[in-house]
């Protein structure tokens, strides 16, 4: 891991500790739950940005690569049913989401999943 990668991981940890949520995923029936701190984003309306219209992508969940092992592969596998993730917000509210797809991987270390409330 490079010098700046360590800073990036530390910054992500600080942000998820301050503003993140806890995501829980059960990989298969009877398996132990896997948890990770994630960043939950749910924009509510389009915002103008330098004379262009910003279109909302919908809800997303960002997390560090390796924190929810196997989730991306399960979502990308057409043979498996929709994957369900439970997100516990800092205010204590709990919601279930279907993980629909992965829309980007910024730096190779951060995964972004598109989610829809169940």
C-alpha positions in Angstrom: 0.0 0.0 0.0 1.4 3.4 -1.0 1.9 6.4 1.3 -1.2 8.2 0.0 -3.3 5.1 0.1 -2.9 5.0 3.9 -4.0 8.6 4.1 -7.0 7.9 1.9 -8.1 4.9 4.1 -7.7 7.0 7.2 -9.7 9.8 5.8 -12.5 7.4 4.7 -12.5 5.9 8.2 -12.8 9.4 9.8 -15.7 10.3 7.5 -17.6 7.1 8.1 -17.1 7.3 11.8 -18.5 10.9 11.8 -21.2 10.6 9.2 -21.5 6.9 8.2 -24.0 4.2 8.8 -23.6 0.5 9.6 -24.5 -1.9 6.8 -25.2 -5.6 7.5 -25.3 -8.3 4.8 -26.0 -12.0 5.2 -24.2 -13.7 2.3 -26.3 -16.8 2.3 -28.9 -18.6 4.3 -27.4 -19.6 7.7 -24.2 -17.6 7.2 -22.9 -15.2 9.7 -23.8 -11.5 9.0 -21.0 -9.3 7.6 -21.0 -5.6 8.8 -19.2 -2.5 7.6 -19.3 1.2 8.0 -20.6 2.8 4.9 -21.5 6.2 3.5 -25.2 6.4 2.6 -26.2 9.0 0.0 -29.9 9.8 -0.9 -30.1 13.0 -2.9 -33.7 14.3 -3.0 -33.8 16.7 -6.0 -31.7 17.8 -8.9 -29.4 20.7 -8.3 -28.1 23.1 -11.0 -24.3 22.9 -11.4 -22.4 25.4 -13.6 -25.3 25.8 -16.0 -26.0 22.1 -16.2 -28.6 20.0 -14.5 -27.3 17.5 -12.0 -29.4 14.3 -12.3 -29.8 12.2 -9.2 -28.6 8.6 -9.5 -30.8 7.5 -6.6 -29.6 6.0 -3.3 -26.0 4.8 -3.1 -23.8 3.2 -0.6 -20.0 3.7 -0.6 -17.6 1.5 1.3 -14.0 0.4 1.3 -13.0 -2.6 -0.9 -12.8 -5.7 1.2 -15.3 -4.5 3.8 -18.3 -6.5 2.5 -16.5 -9.4 0.8 -18.5 -11.2 -1.9 -21.3 -8.6 -2.1 -20.2 -7.1 -5.4 -19.7 -10.6 -7.0 -23.1 -11.7 -5.7 -24.8 -8.6 -7.2 -23.1 -9.1 -10.5 -24.1 -12.8 -10.7 -27.3 -13.2 -12.6 -27.7 -16.7 -11.0 -28.2 -15.3 -7.5 -31.3 -13.5 -6.2 -31.3 -9.8 -5.3 -29.0 -9.1 -2.4 -30.6 -7.4 0.6 -28.6 -5.1 2.9 -29.7 -3.6 6.2 -28.5 -0.1 7.0 -28.6 1.3 10.5 -28.5 5.1 10.4 -26.9 7.2 13.1 -30.3 8.2 14.4 -31.1 4.5 15.1 -33.5 4.1 12.1 -33.1 0.8 10.3 -34.0 0.2 6.6 -33.6 -2.7 4.2 -32.3 -2.1 0.7 -31.9 -4.2 -2.5 -28.4 -3.8 -3.9 -29.1 -3.3 -7.6 -25.8 -2.7 -9.2 -22.3 -1.1 -8.9 -22.1 2.2 -10.6 -18.4 3.1 -10.2 -15.2 2.4 -8.4 -13.5 5.7 -7.9 -9.9 4.8 -7.0 -9.9 1.0 -7.0 -10.3 1.1 -3.2 -13.9 2.6 -2.9 -16.9 0.7 -4.1 -20.2 2.4 -4.9 -23.4 0.4 -5.0 -26.8 1.6 -6.2 -29.4 0.6 -3.7 -33.2 0.8 -3.6 -35.3 0.7 -0.5 -37.1 -2.6 -0.1 
